[in-house]
Amino acid sequence: MTAPSNELPELSDEDQKLVVLARGALARAESSSAAAVRDADGRTYAGAPVAADTLTLSGLQVAVASALSSGAQAFEAAVLVNGGPDDPGLATLAEFGSQAYAVHTDLAGTPTARQEVGR
């Protein structure tokens, strides 16, 4: 997994869709961060953080778990809105996506970095 690049990424239409989904999850959960992923079949999943006494997950972990529980076999991309480069969900994204990448954005959805996560 590589550190995020300082070069601001240009978002494809498909990546922009992930931004919209992640920001929607952020708003619904009234959270400070959220994420969305695209699997190898083009299906998308979004998630916001979960914080309970017995379970703590980042938004990316929620999105990845939702995808895997729905039958996803591999990942292409993720968008983390207001998430960090050390998000624990990135390791799972890399495990299932040899060419996967993550785009980090601010709360407004403006890209701030791109991180190659595939092995």
Buried (B, 14 or more C-beta within 10 A) or exposed (E): BEEBEEEEBEBEEEBBBBBBBBBBBBEEBEBEBBBBBBBBEEEBBBBBBBEEEEEEBBBBBBBBBBBBEEEBEBBBBBBBBBBEBEBEBBBBBBBBBEEBBBBBBEEEBEBBBBBBBBE
